[in-house]
Amino acid sequence: MLAQQIKAIRARLNPQLLKIAEKLARKGPPVTDQERATLAIELFLAQKRDGGDFAAKLKAKLEEQKRRSH
């Protein structure tokens, strides 16, 4: 009974959010500002339901800015 309930809950969860939660469970909470910022961005991007389009565009823009600054 409990195993079925857990399966049903997992099926409703966003797989990306579940991966982030599992990573946090293994590593523990973020301790540095960099880790906290990274987690915030990961959570934001995981909640987008666009198939990763926004994340890809954001990554491309960040890489472009990085190239310009060097």
Secondary structure as the mmCIF struct_conf table of DSSP 4:
data_model
#
loop_
_struct_conf.conf_type_id
_struct_conf.id
_struct_conf.beg_label_comp_id
_struct_conf.beg_label_asym_id
_struct_conf.beg_label_seq_id
_struct_conf.end_label_comp_id
_struct_conf.end_label_asym_id
_struct_conf.end_label_seq_id
HELX_RH_AL_P HELX_RH_AL_P1 LEU A 2 ARG A 12
BEND BEND1 LEU A 13 LEU A 13
HELX_RH_AL_P HELX_RH_AL_P2 PRO A 15 LYS A 27
BEND BEND2 PRO A 29 PRO A 29
BEND BEND3 THR A 32 THR A 32
HELX_RH_AL_P HELX_RH_AL_P3 ASP A 33 GLN A 47
BEND BEND4 ASP A 50 ASP A 50
TURN_TY1_P TURN_TY1_P1 GLY A 51 GLY A 52
HELX_RH_AL_P HELX_RH_AL_P4 ASP A 53 SER A 69
#
